[in-house]
Structures are given as C-alpha cells and as structure tokens.
Amino acid sequence: EGDIICVFSQYGEVVNINLVRDKKTGKSKGFCFLCYEDQRSTILAVDNFNGIKIKGRTIRVDHVASYRPPKDSDDLDDVTKTLHAKGCGVKTPPHTSSDSSSEDDDVPVKKQQGEVCS
C-alpha cells in the first residue's frame, strides 16, 4: 500500500486506499481502489498512469462510477468508516440548464481504480 501511495501521490494527496486482498491468504489480488483529495488529481493520474509499466506490469487506471466498500469492515478505523459512509472526493452539484458548462461538469466520477502489482 505504501508503494502505491508513493507512486500515485505525485499527482495529489491520496486520502484513501483499498488494496483488495484474498480473504484466506491475505495476498494482494493485484488491484486497488484509491481516492484523491480532489477531482483534478484523479484526472491527472488517470491521464498519466493508464497503460504505463511498473515493475514489468502494464497497469490500468480508470475512474469508478459506483464503488462499494467491502462488506466485512468491522476492523476499520474511524476515518475510513467515515469515508466509506460519505464517500470521498469532491461532491459536484447536479447540472441544471441555467448553469454555465465547464469541462469539469462532465466528470461525475470521484474515484479511480488502479490495477497495481504490489
């Protein structure tokens, strides 16, 4: 997890990471979900990391529209529980016809998924 945060933090502050592991062995399944402090960092990471090679593996980095935290979350700390409850990233107001449009309005996704070998 620390290596992933170190690499991905060059585009912004990582506020949450969920490295998916096998329940029985505890080994990484080879992918994770992470959340940046702001939407701009997410966009930069997706644009710059998707398709690059890290330690001989090509990684896929993309936005996730409907991320659901793991169900067995009894052992989580208070900060992580709060982030799971309210979500992380920027909350964008609903688009109305009276609003002026900008390129950020078209990006409803707040999280990104990265397939990373740890």
N, C-alpha and C positions, 0 to 999 in steps of 0.2 A: 504494500500500500504506500509506503514511504517513497519508493522509487517512482510510482505512478504520479503521486502528488508532486514530486520534484520535477518531473518532466512536464506535466501539464500546467504547473504553476507559472511557467514563463509567459502565459497569456492572461493571467489573472489569478485572483485568490480563490482557491478551491475551498468551499465551505462544507462539503460533504462528499464522502466516497463510500461506495458499497461494492467491495470486491466479492464477487459471488464465489462461494466455496462449496465443495461437496460436503454434505451433512455428515457422512460417515467417516471420511478420511481427513477432512479439513483442508484438502489441497484445492488450490485455485482452479476454477473451471475455465480460466483463460479470458474472462471478460469482466468488466465492472461498469458501474454507473457512477458518474460524478457530477457535482453541481458547482458551478461558479457563483461568485458573489453577484455578477451582473451578466446581462444578456450579451453584451458586446464581447466579453471574454469567451463565451460559448461559441459565438460565431467565428471568432478568430481561430480558436482551437480546431473547430470542425474544418474550416477552410485550409488550415496549415498542416494538420496532422493526418487527415484522412488519406490513406494509401501509402504512407511512408513506412520504411522498415526500421524496426527497433529490435536489436539483438537477433537479426536474421528473420524476423517475422513481420509480414505486412499487417499493419493494424487498420481497423475500420473504425472511424469516429463519426458519429452521426447524432442528430437530435432525437429525443424520445418524446413522443406526444403523450403517452399515458403510462408513466412509470408508477408501479405499485411497490411499496417496500415489502420486504419479506414478512411472512405471517408470524414466524416464531421470533418475535422481537422483545422477549421478556428481559433479556440481559443488556439492553441498550441503555446508554447514559441519557440524562435529561435533555441535553442539547439535541441529540439525534432523534429522540422521541418527538421533540417539538418540531424539528424539521420534517419528520415524516407526517406529522399531523397537519401542518400548514403548508407544506411544500417548500421548495427553495427556489431562489431566483426571483426575477422581477415579476410583479403582478401587472399585467397590461390591462387597461380598461377596455371594455367592449367597444368595438368600432361602430361609430354611428355615421350617418351620411353628412352631418354638419361638421365633423372633424376634418381637418386638413390631413391628407395622407402623407406619410413618410415611409421610407423603406423599412423602418423598424416595426411599423404596424402590421406588416405581413408575416411576422415571425411569432407564432403563438407558442412555440415550444420553449420550455425553460430549462431543460436538462439535456445532457448529452450522454451517449453511451460510447464507450471505447473498448474495443477488444484488445486486451493487452496481456502479454505473457509476463508473469511475474516470477 
